[in-house]
Amino acid sequence: TELEEQKEHLSKFFHNKGVGIILSNPDREIVEVNDKLCDIIKYSKEEIIGQTTRILYDSDEKYNSSRKLVGDLLAENKVAEAKLEFVTKYNETIWVKLSGEL
């Protein structure tokens, strides 16, 4: 059916080996990640699912700043795109391109 085809397409996109993907809820709790994201940030799925995205920032200031930036764009019904500084499990700084929409 068409719904099954859409689910299959979404699953293939999510499990794409070249792109790290985080799905979070409005409270910024991580509900799902793909394997590539785990490779990038050095956390296992078990360690990161259920955490807030605060775990990816080295300060509350950066965490809150990204929320405002992304929240303002989403409130205007725009696709949120930003270059953000994250930290890995081992406190290594990495730059990511965030892209998201509601």
Secondary structure by P-SEA (a helix, b strand, c coil): caaaaaaaaaaaaaacccbbbbbbccccccccccaaaaaaaccccccccccccccccccaaaaaaaaaaaaaaaaacccbbbbbbbbccccbbbbbbccccc
